[in-house]
Amino acid sequence: MPNFNSLPARLQVLLGRTPENNKPKMGHVYWFNYQVLNSMFAKHNLAIVEMRTNYFWAKAPILGDVIKFLTKLMPNIFALSFVVKLEKKK
């Protein structure tokens, strides 16, 4: 799921552009962020078992490691997208 609140998406909005994952007929139907996903999961009694994120500059030496660390701390800002594995809470 793409993260509409990611830093690149916010910068695109500030520049008056539609974030690339949210253009009509090219992107996704719903816009999510980390809090919205967690709220939806809780509402349906689901828990995150594993989460992976996609982040910018991942392959850049040193800077990629810094962004990876920041993504773990603040996924709502630095994650470009989320891939989650869920399980029903007991």
mmCIF file as gemmi writes it, N, C-alpha and C atoms, coordinates in Angstrom:
data_model
loop_
_atom_site.group_PDB
_atom_site.id
_atom_site.type_symbol
_atom_site.label_atom_id
_atom_site.label_alt_id
_atom_site.label_comp_id
_atom_site.label_asym_id
_atom_site.label_entity_id
_atom_site.label_seq_id
_atom_site.pdbx_PDB_ins_code
_atom_site.Cartn_x
_atom_site.Cartn_y
_atom_site.Cartn_z
_atom_site.occupancy
_atom_site.B_iso_or_equiv
_atom_site.pdbx_formal_charge
_atom_site.auth_seq_id
_atom_site.auth_asym_id
_atom_site.pdbx_PDB_model_num
ATOM 1 N N . MET Axp A 1 ? 0.83 -1.161 0 1 0 ? 1 A 1
ATOM 2 C CA . MET Axp A 1 ? 0 0 0 1 0 ? 1 A 1
ATOM 3 C C . MET Axp A 1 ? 0.883 1.236 0 1 0 ? 1 A 1
ATOM 4 N N . PRO Axp A 2 ? 0.632 2.162 -0.899 1 0 ? 2 A 1
ATOM 5 C CA . PRO Axp A 2 ? 1.45 3.372 -0.901 1 0 ? 2 A 1
ATOM 6 C C . PRO Axp A 2 ? 1.123 4.247 0.309 1 0 ? 2 A 1
ATOM 7 N N . ASN Axp A 3 ? 2.099 4.969 0.77 1 0 ? 3 A 1
ATOM 8 C CA . ASN Axp A 3 ? 1.941 5.869 1.912 1 0 ? 3 A 1
ATOM 9 C C . ASN Axp A 3 ? 1.796 7.289 1.387 1 0 ? 3 A 1
ATOM 10 N N . PHE Axp A 4 ? 0.6 7.827 1.463 1 0 ? 4 A 1
ATOM 11 C CA . PHE Axp A 4 ? 0.352 9.175 0.961 1 0 ? 4 A 1
ATOM 12 C C . PHE Axp A 4 ? 1.085 10.226 1.789 1 0 ? 4 A 1
ATOM 13 N N . ASN Axp A 5 ? 1.41 9.92 3.038 1 0 ? 5 A 1
ATOM 14 C CA . ASN Axp A 5 ? 2.08 10.89 3.908 1 0 ? 5 A 1
ATOM 15 C C . ASN Axp A 5 ? 3.597 10.86 3.808 1 0 ? 5 A 1
ATOM 16 N N . SER Axp A 6 ? 4.15 10.079 2.901 1 0 ? 6 A 1
ATOM 17 C CA . SER Axp A 6 ? 5.611 10.011 2.804 1 0 ? 6 A 1
ATOM 18 C C . SER Axp A 6 ? 6.18 11.378 2.439 1 0 ? 6 A 1
ATOM 19 N N . LEU Axp A 7 ? 7.42 11.589 2.796 1 0 ? 7 A 1
ATOM 20 C CA . LEU Axp A 7 ? 8.078 12.861 2.516 1 0 ? 7 A 1
ATOM 21 C C . LEU Axp A 7 ? 8.043 13.219 1.027 1 0 ? 7 A 1
ATOM 22 N N . PRO Axp A 8 ? 8.354 12.28 0.114 1 0 ? 8 A 1
ATOM 23 C CA . PRO Axp A 8 ? 8.261 12.629 -1.309 1 0 ? 8 A 1
ATOM 24 C C . PRO Axp A 8 ? 6.839 13.028 -1.73 1 0 ? 8 A 1
ATOM 25 N N . ALA Axp A 9 ? 5.824 12.335 -1.225 1 0 ? 9 A 1
ATOM 26 C CA . ALA Axp A 9 ? 4.442 12.701 -1.565 1 0 ? 9 A 1
ATOM 27 C C . ALA Axp A 9 ? 4.105 14.089 -1.026 1 0 ? 9 A 1
ATOM 28 N N . ARG Axp A 10 ? 4.55 14.402 0.192 1 0 ? 10 A 1
ATOM 29 C CA . ARG Axp A 10 ? 4.298 15.731 0.768 1 0 ? 10 A 1
ATOM 30 C C . ARG Axp A 10 ? 4.973 16.817 -0.059 1 0 ? 10 A 1
ATOM 31 N N . LEU Axp A 11 ? 6.201 16.555 -0.498 1 0 ? 11 A 1
ATOM 32 C CA . LEU Axp A 11 ? 6.908 17.542 -1.317 1 0 ? 11 A 1
ATOM 33 C C . LEU Axp A 11 ? 6.207 17.752 -2.656 1 0 ? 11 A 1
ATOM 34 N N . GLN Axp A 12 ? 5.706 16.681 -3.244 1 0 ? 12 A 1
ATOM 35 C CA . GLN Axp A 12 ? 4.983 16.804 -4.506 1 0 ? 12 A 1
ATOM 36 C C . GLN Axp A 12 ? 3.729 17.658 -4.329 1 0 ? 12 A 1
ATOM 37 N N . VAL Axp A 13 ? 3.013 17.469 -3.211 1 0 ? 13 A 1
ATOM 38 C CA . VAL Axp A 13 ? 1.817 18.269 -2.932 1 0 ? 13 A 1
ATOM 39 C C . VAL Axp A 13 ? 2.204 19.73 -2.728 1 0 ? 13 A 1
ATOM 40 N N . LEU Axp A 14 ? 3.29 19.979 -1.981 1 0 ? 14 A 1
ATOM 41 C CA . LEU Axp A 14 ? 3.745 21.354 -1.765 1 0 ? 14 A 1
ATOM 42 C C . LEU Axp A 14 ? 4.106 22.05 -3.074 1 0 ? 14 A 1
ATOM 43 N N . LEU Axp A 15 ? 4.572 21.275 -4.04 1 0 ? 15 A 1
ATOM 44 C CA . LEU Axp A 15 ? 4.922 21.832 -5.343 1 0 ? 15 A 1
ATOM 45 C C . LEU Axp A 15 ? 3.717 21.906 -6.278 1 0 ? 15 A 1
ATOM 46 N N . GLY Axp A 16 ? 2.533 21.585 -5.746 1 0 ? 16 A 1
ATOM 47 C CA . GLY Axp A 16 ? 1.31 21.677 -6.537 1 0 ? 16 A 1
ATOM 48 C C . GLY Axp A 16 ? 1.066 20.494 -7.444 1 0 ? 16 A 1
ATOM 49 N N . ARG Axp A 17 ? 1.751 19.394 -7.212 1 0 ? 17 A 1
ATOM 50 C CA . ARG Axp A 17 ? 1.595 18.198 -8.038 1 0 ? 17 A 1
ATOM 51 C C . ARG Axp A 17 ? 0.81 17.13 -7.28 1 0 ? 17 A 1
ATOM 52 N N . THR Axp A 18 ? 0.176 16.253 -8.039 1 0 ? 18 A 1
ATOM 53 C CA . THR Axp A 18 ? -0.472 15.089 -7.451 1 0 ? 18 A 1
ATOM 54 C C . THR Axp A 18 ? 0.597 14.03 -7.261 1 0 ? 18 A 1
ATOM 55 N N . PRO Axp A 19 ? 0.706 13.434 -6.058 1 0 ? 19 A 1
ATOM 56 C CA . PRO Axp A 19 ? 1.702 12.377 -5.863 1 0 ? 19 A 1
ATOM 57 C C . PRO Axp A 19 ? 1.555 11.284 -6.921 1 0 ? 19 A 1
ATOM 58 N N . GLU Axp A 20 ? 2.683 10.787 -7.392 1 0 ? 20 A 1
ATOM 59 C CA . GLU Axp A 20 ? 2.699 9.865 -8.529 1 0 ? 20 A 1
ATOM 60 C C . GLU Axp A 20 ? 1.842 8.625 -8.35 1 0 ? 20 A 1
ATOM 61 N N . ASN Axp A 21 ? 1.685 8.133 -7.119 1 0 ? 21 A 1
ATOM 62 C CA . ASN Axp A 21 ? 0.851 6.943 -6.887 1 0 ? 21 A 1
ATOM 63 C C . ASN Axp A 21 ? -0.633 7.266 -6.831 1 0 ? 21 A 1
ATOM 64 N N . ASN Axp A 22 ? -1.002 8.523 -6.971 1 0 ? 22 A 1
ATOM 65 C CA . ASN Axp A 22 ? -2.397 8.914 -6.782 1 0 ? 22 A 1
ATOM 66 C C . ASN Axp A 22 ? -2.99 9.636 -7.98 1 0 ? 22 A 1
ATOM 67 N N . LYS Axp A 23 ? -2.391 9.48 -9.146 1 0 ? 23 A 1
ATOM 68 C CA . LYS Axp A 23 ? -2.937 10.098 -10.345 1 0 ? 23 A 1
ATOM 69 C C . LYS Axp A 23 ? -4.099 9.246 -10.861 1 0 ? 23 A 1
ATOM 70 N N . PRO Axp A 24 ? -5.148 9.881 -11.388 1 0 ? 24 A 1
ATOM 71 C CA . PRO Axp A 24 ? -6.305 9.132 -11.884 1 0 ? 24 A 1
ATOM 72 C C . PRO Axp A 24 ? -5.91 8.061 -12.887 1 0 ? 24 A 1
ATOM 73 N N . LYS Axp A 25 ? -6.464 6.898 -12.722 1 0 ? 25 A 1
ATOM 74 C CA . LYS Axp A 25 ? -6.284 5.737 -13.601 1 0 ? 25 A 1
ATOM 75 C C . LYS Axp A 25 ? -4.834 5.248 -13.677 1 0 ? 25 A 1
ATOM 76 N N . MET Axp A 26 ? -3.962 5.746 -12.813 1 0 ? 26 A 1
ATOM 77 C CA . MET Axp A 26 ? -2.572 5.306 -12.826 1 0 ? 26 A 1
ATOM 78 C C . MET Axp A 26 ? -2.143 4.784 -11.465 1 0 ? 26 A 1
ATOM 79 N N . GLY Axp A 27 ? -2.846 5.16 -10.446 1 0 ? 27 A 1
ATOM 80 C CA . GLY Axp A 27 ? -2.402 4.842 -9.102 1 0 ? 27 A 1
ATOM 81 C C . GLY Axp A 27 ? -3.404 3.992 -8.352 1 0 ? 27 A 1
ATOM 82 N N . HIS Axp A 28 ? -3.525 4.278 -7.11 1 0 ? 28 A 1
ATOM 83 C CA . HIS Axp A 28 ? -4.365 3.497 -6.222 1 0 ? 28 A 1
ATOM 84 C C . HIS Axp A 28 ? -5.681 4.215 -5.931 1 0 ? 28 A 1
ATOM 85 N N . VAL Axp A 29 ? -6.69 3.448 -5.59 1 0 ? 29 A 1
ATOM 86 C CA . VAL Axp A 29 ? -8.014 4.006 -5.325 1 0 ? 29 A 1
ATOM 87 C C . VAL Axp A 29 ? -8.045 4.718 -3.977 1 0 ? 29 A 1
ATOM 88 N N . TYR Axp A 30 ? -7.386 4.159 -2.981 1 0 ? 30 A 1
ATOM 89 C CA . TYR Axp A 30 ? -7.408 4.724 -1.633 1 0 ? 30 A 1
ATOM 90 C C . TYR Axp A 30 ? -6.04 5.258 -1.249 1 0 ? 30 A 1
ATOM 91 N N . TRP Axp A 31 ? -6.041 6.305 -0.467 1 0 ? 31 A 1
ATOM 92 C CA . TRP Axp A 31 ? -4.809 6.877 0.056 1 0 ? 31 A 1
ATOM 93 C C . TRP Axp A 31 ? -4.685 6.458 1.504 1 0 ? 31 A 1
ATOM 94 N N . PHE Axp A 32 ? -3.57 5.866 1.868 1 0 ? 32 A 1
ATOM 95 C CA . PHE Axp A 32 ? -3.351 5.382 3.218 1 0 ? 32 A 1
ATOM 96 C C . PHE Axp A 32 ? -2.154 6.067 3.851 1 0 ? 32 A 1
ATOM 97 N N . ASN Axp A 33 ? -2.125 6.003 5.156 1 0 ? 33 A 1
ATOM 98 C CA . ASN Axp A 33 ? -0.915 6.315 5.905 1 0 ? 33 A 1
ATOM 99 C C . ASN Axp A 33 ? -0.848 5.289 7.037 1 0 ? 33 A 1
ATOM 100 N N . TYR Axp A 34 ? 0.214 5.323 7.787 1 0 ? 34 A 1
ATOM 101 C CA . TYR Axp A 34 ? 0.441 4.304 8.814 1 0 ? 34 A 1
ATOM 102 C C . TYR Axp A 34 ? -0.676 4.289 9.867 1 0 ? 34 A 1
ATOM 103 N N . GLN Axp A 35 ? -1.128 5.459 10.309 1 0 ? 35 A 1
ATOM 104 C CA . GLN Axp A 35 ? -2.177 5.518 11.319 1 0 ? 35 A 1
ATOM 105 C C . GLN Axp A 35 ? -3.507 4.974 10.799 1 0 ? 35 A 1
ATOM 106 N N . VAL Axp A 36 ? -3.846 5.291 9.563 1 0 ? 36 A 1
ATOM 107 C CA . VAL Axp A 36 ? -5.097 4.789 8.975 1 0 ? 36 A 1
ATOM 108 C C . VAL Axp A 36 ? -5.064 3.268 8.885 1 0 ? 36 A 1
ATOM 109 N N . LEU Axp A 37 ? -3.935 2.721 8.44 1 0 ? 37 A 1
ATOM 110 C CA . LEU Axp A 37 ? -3.816 1.265 8.356 1 0 ? 37 A 1
ATOM 111 C C . LEU Axp A 37 ? -3.969 0.616 9.727 1 0 ? 37 A 1
ATOM 112 N N . ASN Axp A 38 ? -3.266 1.138 10.72 1 0 ? 38 A 1
ATOM 113 C CA . ASN Axp A 38 ? -3.366 0.566 12.068 1 0 ? 38 A 1
ATOM 114 C C . ASN Axp A 38 ? -4.788 0.648 12.603 1 0 ? 38 A 1
ATOM 115 N N . SER Axp A 39 ? -5.467 1.727 12.331 1 0 ? 39 A 1
ATOM 116 C CA . SER Axp A 39 ? -6.856 1.879 12.769 1 0 ? 39 A 1
ATOM 117 C C . SER Axp A 39 ? -7.761 0.845 12.09 1 0 ? 39 A 1
ATOM 118 N N . MET Axp A 40 ? -7.571 0.651 10.782 1 0 ? 40 A 1
ATOM 119 C CA . MET Axp A 40 ? -8.358 -0.355 10.057 1 0 ? 40 A 1
ATOM 120 C C . MET Axp A 40 ? -8.082 -1.755 10.59 1 0 ? 40 A 1
ATOM 121 N N . PHE Axp A 41 ? -6.811 -2.052 10.836 1 0 ? 41 A 1
ATOM 122 C CA . PHE Axp A 41 ? -6.457 -3.375 11.338 1 0 ? 41 A 1
ATOM 123 C C . PHE Axp A 41 ? -7.076 -3.618 12.708 1 0 ? 41 A 1
ATOM 124 N N . ALA Axp A 42 ? -7.007 -2.636 13.586 1 0 ? 42 A 1
ATOM 125 C CA . ALA Axp A 42 ? -7.572 -2.772 14.936 1 0 ? 42 A 1
ATOM 126 C C . ALA Axp A 42 ? -9.085 -2.968 14.863 1 0 ? 42 A 1
ATOM 127 N N . LYS Axp A 43 ? -9.734 -2.224 14 1 0 ? 43 A 1
ATOM 128 C CA . LYS Axp A 43 ? -11.194 -2.328 13.841 1 0 ? 43 A 1
ATOM 129 C C . LYS Axp A 43 ? -11.62 -3.738 13.437 1 0 ? 43 A 1
ATOM 130 N N . HIS Axp A 44 ? -10.771 -4.414 12.687 1 0 ? 44 A 1
ATOM 131 C CA . HIS Axp A 44 ? -11.089 -5.761 12.197 1 0 ? 44 A 1
ATOM 132 C C . HIS Axp A 44 ? -10.342 -6.85 12.961 1 0 ? 44 A 1
ATOM 133 N N . ASN Axp A 45 ? -9.826 -6.458 14.132 1 0 ? 45 A 1
ATOM 134 C CA . ASN Axp A 45 ? -9.176 -7.401 15.043 1 0 ? 45 A 1
ATOM 135 C C . ASN Axp A 45 ? -7.977 -8.112 14.399 1 0 ? 45 A 1
ATOM 136 N N . LEU Axp A 46 ? -7.175 -7.338 13.671 1 0 ? 46 A 1
ATOM 137 C CA . LEU Axp A 46 ? -5.994 -7.873 13.007 1 0 ? 46 A 1
ATOM 138 C C . LEU Axp A 46 ? -4.733 -7.267 13.621 1 0 ? 46 A 1
ATOM 139 N N . ALA Axp A 47 ? -3.689 -8.053 13.671 1 0 ? 47 A 1
ATOM 140 C CA . ALA Axp A 47 ? -2.407 -7.591 14.208 1 0 ? 47 A 1
ATOM 141 C C . ALA Axp A 47 ? -1.327 -7.742 13.146 1 0 ? 47 A 1
ATOM 142 N N . ILE Axp A 48 ? -0.398 -6.796 13.121 1 0 ? 48 A 1
ATOM 143 C CA . ILE Axp A 48 ? 0.723 -6.874 12.196 1 0 ? 48 A 1
ATOM 144 C C . ILE Axp A 48 ? 1.735 -7.886 12.729 1 0 ? 48 A 1
ATOM 145 N N . VAL Axp A 49 ? 2.006 -8.906 11.935 1 0 ? 49 A 1
ATOM 146 C CA . VAL Axp A 49 ? 2.989 -9.919 12.286 1 0 ? 49 A 1
ATOM 147 C C . VAL Axp A 49 ? 4.355 -9.516 11.723 1 0 ? 49 A 1
ATOM 148 N N . GLU Axp A 50 ? 4.326 -8.968 10.527 1 0 ? 50 A 1
ATOM 149 C CA . GLU Axp A 50 ? 5.558 -8.547 9.87 1 0 ? 50 A 1
ATOM 150 C C . GLU Axp A 50 ? 5.225 -7.363 8.971 1 0 ? 50 A 1
ATOM 151 N N . MET Axp A 51 ? 6.144 -6.4 8.929 1 0 ? 51 A 1
ATOM 152 C CA . MET Axp A 51 ? 5.947 -5.252 8.043 1 0 ? 51 A 1
ATOM 153 C C . MET Axp A 51 ? 7.267 -4.94 7.342 1 0 ? 51 A 1
ATOM 154 N N . ARG Axp A 52 ? 7.17 -4.725 6.062 1 0 ? 52 A 1
ATOM 155 C CA . ARG Axp A 52 ? 8.316 -4.28 5.271 1 0 ? 52 A 1
ATOM 156 C C . ARG Axp A 52 ? 7.94 -2.947 4.648 1 0 ? 52 A 1
ATOM 157 N N . THR Axp A 53 ? 8.935 -2.125 4.475 1 0 ? 53 A 1
ATOM 158 C CA . THR Axp A 53 ? 8.691 -0.82 3.88 1 0 ? 53 A 1
ATOM 159 C C . THR Axp A 53 ? 9.607 -0.603 2.687 1 0 ? 53 A 1
ATOM 160 N N . ASN Axp A 54 ? 9.166 0.25 1.825 1 0 ? 54 A 1
ATOM 161 C CA . ASN Axp A 54 ? 9.962 0.693 0.694 1 0 ? 54 A 1
ATOM 162 C C . ASN Axp A 54 ? 10.31 2.141 1.013 1 0 ? 54 A 1
ATOM 163 N N . TYR Axp A 55 ? 11.553 2.517 0.831 1 0 ? 55 A 1
ATOM 164 C CA . TYR Axp A 55 ? 11.948 3.885 1.158 1 0 ? 55 A 1
ATOM 165 C C . TYR Axp A 55 ? 12.896 4.416 0.093 1 0 ? 55 A 1
ATOM 166 N N . PHE Axp A 56 ? 12.941 5.728 -0.018 1 0 ? 56 A 1
ATOM 167 C CA . PHE Axp A 56 ? 13.771 6.353 -1.043 1 0 ? 56 A 1
ATOM 168 C C . PHE Axp A 56 ? 15.244 6.299 -0.666 1 0 ? 56 A 1
ATOM 169 N N . TRP Axp A 57 ? 16.086 6.343 -1.684 1 0 ? 57 A 1
ATOM 170 C CA . TRP Axp A 57 ? 17.545 6.278 -1.554 1 0 ? 57 A 1
ATOM 171 C C . TRP Axp A 57 ? 18.016 5.008 -0.854 1 0 ? 57 A 1
ATOM 172 N N . ALA Axp A 58 ? 17.309 3.925 -1.022 1 0 ? 58 A 1
ATOM 173 C CA . ALA Axp A 58 ? 17.641 2.664 -0.355 1 0 ? 58 A 1
ATOM 174 C C . ALA Axp A 58 ? 19.022 2.143 -0.741 1 0 ? 58 A 1
ATOM 175 N N . LYS Axp A 59 ? 19.437 2.377 -1.968 1 0 ? 59 A 1
ATOM 176 C CA . LYS Axp A 59 ? 20.715 1.831 -2.44 1 0 ? 59 A 1
ATOM 177 C C . LYS Axp A 59 ? 21.884 2.788 -2.253 1 0 ? 59 A 1
ATOM 178 N N . ALA Axp A 60 ? 21.603 3.977 -1.766 1 0 ? 60 A 1
ATOM 179 C CA . ALA Axp A 60 ? 22.681 4.959 -1.587 1 0 ? 60 A 1
ATOM 180 C C . ALA Axp A 60 ? 23.534 4.59 -0.373 1 0 ? 60 A 1
ATOM 181 N N . PRO Axp A 61 ? 24.851 4.581 -0.536 1 0 ? 61 A 1
ATOM 182 C CA . PRO Axp A 61 ? 25.708 4.282 0.61 1 0 ? 61 A 1
ATOM 183 C C . PRO Axp A 61 ? 25.508 5.322 1.708 1 0 ? 61 A 1
ATOM 184 N N . ILE Axp A 62 ? 25.495 4.902 2.918 1 0 ? 62 A 1
ATOM 185 C CA . ILE Axp A 62 ? 25.348 5.696 4.14 1 0 ? 62 A 1
ATOM 186 C C . ILE Axp A 62 ? 23.979 6.371 4.208 1 0 ? 62 A 1
ATOM 187 N N . LEU Axp A 63 ? 23.63 7.19 3.22 1 0 ? 63 A 1
ATOM 188 C CA . LEU Axp A 63 ? 22.33 7.866 3.242 1 0 ? 63 A 1
ATOM 189 C C . LEU Axp A 63 ? 21.189 6.853 3.263 1 0 ? 63 A 1
ATOM 190 N N . GLY Axp A 64 ? 21.331 5.76 2.52 1 0 ? 64 A 1
ATOM 191 C CA . GLY Axp A 64 ? 20.311 4.707 2.517 1 0 ? 64 A 1
ATOM 192 C C . GLY Axp A 64 ? 20.136 4.101 3.898 1 0 ? 64 A 1
ATOM 193 N N . ASP Axp A 65 ? 21.233 3.911 4.627 1 0 ? 65 A 1
ATOM 194 C CA . ASP Axp A 65 ? 21.158 3.367 5.988 1 0 ? 65 A 1
ATOM 195 C C . ASP Axp A 65 ? 20.47 4.349 6.937 1 0 ? 65 A 1
ATOM 196 N N . VAL Axp A 66 ? 20.745 5.629 6.747 1 0 ? 66 A 1
ATOM 197 C CA . VAL Axp A 66 ? 20.107 6.664 7.58 1 0 ? 66 A 1
ATOM 198 C C . VAL Axp A 66 ? 18.604 6.689 7.324 1 0 ? 66 A 1
ATOM 199 N N . ILE Axp A 67 ? 18.203 6.669 6.042 1 0 ? 67 A 1
ATOM 200 C CA . ILE Axp A 67 ? 16.777 6.685 5.703 1 0 ? 67 A 1
ATOM 201 C C . ILE Axp A 67 ? 16.094 5.408 6.207 1 0 ? 67 A 1
ATOM 202 N N . LYS Axp A 68 ? 16.772 4.275 6.122 1 0 ? 68 A 1
ATOM 203 C CA . LYS Axp A 68 ? 16.207 3.017 6.632 1 0 ? 68 A 1
ATOM 204 C C . LYS Axp A 68 ? 15.944 3.128 8.133 1 0 ? 68 A 1
ATOM 205 N N . PHE Axp A 69 ? 16.897 3.685 8.877 1 0 ? 69 A 1
ATOM 206 C CA . PHE Axp A 69 ? 16.74 3.883 10.322 1 0 ? 69 A 1
ATOM 207 C C . PHE Axp A 69 ? 15.57 4.829 10.605 1 0 ? 69 A 1
ATOM 208 N N . LEU Axp A 70 ? 15.497 5.935 9.884 1 0 ? 70 A 1
ATOM 209 C CA . LEU Axp A 70 ? 14.407 6.896 10.077 1 0 ? 70 A 1
ATOM 210 C C . LEU Axp A 70 ? 13.055 6.293 9.716 1 0 ? 70 A 1
ATOM 211 N N . THR Axp A 71 ? 13.045 5.415 8.706 1 0 ? 71 A 1
ATOM 212 C CA . THR Axp A 71 ? 11.797 4.758 8.303 1 0 ? 71 A 1
ATOM 213 C C . THR Axp A 71 ? 11.276 3.859 9.421 1 0 ? 71 A 1
ATOM 214 N N . LYS Axp A 72 ? 12.174 3.192 10.13 1 0 ? 72 A 1
ATOM 215 C CA . LYS Axp A 72 ? 11.745 2.348 11.259 1 0 ? 72 A 1
ATOM 216 C C . LYS Axp A 72 ? 11.204 3.196 12.402 1 0 ? 72 A 1
ATOM 217 N N . LEU Axp A 73 ? 11.811 4.365 12.623 1 0 ? 73 A 1
ATOM 218 C CA . LEU Axp A 73 ? 11.356 5.261 13.688 1 0 ? 73 A 1
ATOM 219 C C . LEU Axp A 73 ? 10.053 5.976 13.342 1 0 ? 73 A 1
ATOM 220 N N . MET Axp A 74 ? 9.967 6.445 12.101 1 0 ? 74 A 1
ATOM 221 C CA . MET Axp A 74 ? 8.819 7.246 11.675 1 0 ? 74 A 1
ATOM 222 C C . MET Axp A 74 ? 8.314 6.777 10.313 1 0 ? 74 A 1
ATOM 223 N N . PRO Axp A 75 ? 7.659 5.618 10.274 1 0 ? 75 A 1
ATOM 224 C CA . PRO Axp A 75 ? 7.226 5.076 8.987 1 0 ? 75 A 1
ATOM 225 C C . PRO Axp A 75 ? 6.241 5.969 8.244 1 0 ? 75 A 1
ATOM 226 N N . ASN Axp A 76 ? 5.465 6.749 8.978 1 0 ? 76 A 1
ATOM 227 C CA . ASN Axp A 76 ? 4.468 7.593 8.328 1 0 ? 76 A 1
ATOM 228 C C . ASN Axp A 76 ? 5.112 8.683 7.472 1 0 ? 76 A 1
ATOM 229 N N . ILE Axp A 77 ? 6.338 9.059 7.778 1 0 ? 77 A 1
ATOM 230 C CA . ILE Axp A 77 ? 7.011 10.112 7.024 1 0 ? 77 A 1
ATOM 231 C C . ILE Axp A 77 ? 7.966 9.551 5.98 1 0 ? 77 A 1
ATOM 232 N N . PHE Axp A 78 ? 8.699 8.525 6.324 1 0 ? 78 A 1
ATOM 233 C CA . PHE Axp A 78 ? 9.775 8.071 5.449 1 0 ? 78 A 1
ATOM 234 C C . PHE Axp A 78 ? 9.451 6.845 4.594 1 0 ? 78 A 1
ATOM 235 N N . ALA Axp A 79 ? 8.447 6.062 4.938 1 0 ? 79 A 1
ATOM 236 C CA . ALA Axp A 79 ? 8.108 4.886 4.126 1 0 ? 79 A 1
ATOM 237 C C . ALA Axp A 79 ? 7.328 5.319 2.895 1 0 ? 79 A 1
ATOM 238 N N . LEU Axp A 80 ? 7.75 4.839 1.738 1 0 ? 80 A 1
ATOM 239 C CA . LEU Axp A 80 ? 7.007 5.109 0.506 1 0 ? 80 A 1
ATOM 240 C C . LEU Axp A 80 ? 5.8 4.187 0.392 1 0 ? 80 A 1
ATOM 241 N N . SER Axp A 81 ? 5.948 2.983 0.917 1 0 ? 81 A 1
ATOM 242 C CA . SER Axp A 81 ? 4.854 2.014 0.88 1 0 ? 81 A 1
ATOM 243 C C . SER Axp A 81 ? 5.051 0.998 1.997 1 0 ? 81 A 1
ATOM 244 N N . PHE Axp A 82 ? 3.973 0.277 2.281 1 0 ? 82 A 1
ATOM 245 C CA . PHE Axp A 82 ? 3.978 -0.738 3.335 1 0 ? 82 A 1
ATOM 246 C C . PHE Axp A 82 ? 3.543 -2.066 2.744 1 0 ? 82 A 1
ATOM 247 N N . VAL Axp A 83 ? 4.208 -3.123 3.164 1 0 ? 83 A 1
ATOM 248 C CA . VAL Axp A 83 ? 3.777 -4.483 2.864 1 0 ? 83 A 1
ATOM 249 C C . VAL Axp A 83 ? 3.647 -5.145 4.226 1 0 ? 83 A 1
ATOM 250 N N . VAL Axp A 84 ? 2.446 -5.585 4.559 1 0 ? 84 A 1
ATOM 251 C CA . VAL Axp A 84 ? 2.219 -6.135 5.89 1 0 ? 84 A 1
ATOM 252 C C . VAL Axp A 84 ? 1.68 -7.554 5.82 1 0 ? 84 A 1
ATOM 253 N N . LYS Axp A 85 ? 2.082 -8.313 6.805 1 0 ? 85 A 1
ATOM 254 C CA . LYS Axp A 85 ? 1.533 -9.656 7.004 1 0 ? 85 A 1
ATOM 255 C C . LYS Axp A 85 ? 0.71 -9.545 8.285 1 0 ? 85 A 1
ATOM 256 N N . LEU Axp A 86 ? -0.544 -9.945 8.199 1 0 ? 86 A 1
ATOM 257 C CA . LEU Axp A 86 ? -1.48 -9.794 9.308 1 0 ? 86 A 1
ATOM 258 C C . LEU Axp A 86 ? -1.941 -11.154 9.817 1 0 ? 86 A 1
ATOM 259 N N . GLU Axp A 87 ? -2.391 -11.141 11.057 1 0 ? 87 A 1
ATOM 260 C CA . GLU Axp A 87 ? -3.055 -12.323 11.598 1 0 ? 87 A 1
ATOM 261 C C . GLU Axp A 87 ? -4.201 -11.853 12.486 1 0 ? 87 A 1
ATOM 262 N N . LYS Axp A 88 ? -5.193 -12.696 12.583 1 0 ? 88 A 1
ATOM 263 C CA . LYS Axp A 88 ? -6.353 -12.403 13.418 1 0 ? 88 A 1
ATOM 264 C C . LYS Axp A 88 ? -5.902 -12.467 14.886 1 0 ? 88 A 1
ATOM 265 N N . LYS Axp A 89 ? -6.283 -11.448 15.677 1 0 ? 89 A 1
ATOM 266 C CA . LYS Axp A 89 ? -5.951 -11.464 17.1 1 0 ? 89 A 1
ATOM 267 C C . LYS Axp A 89 ? -6.775 -12.534 17.789 1 0 ? 89 A 1
ATOM 268 N N . LYS Axp A 90 ? -6.166 -13.111 18.816 1 0 ? 90 A 1
ATOM 269 C CA . LYS Axp A 90 ? -6.865 -14.186 19.547 1 0 ? 90 A 1
ATOM 270 C C . LYS Axp A 90 ? -7.729 -13.626 20.63 1 0 ? 90 A 1
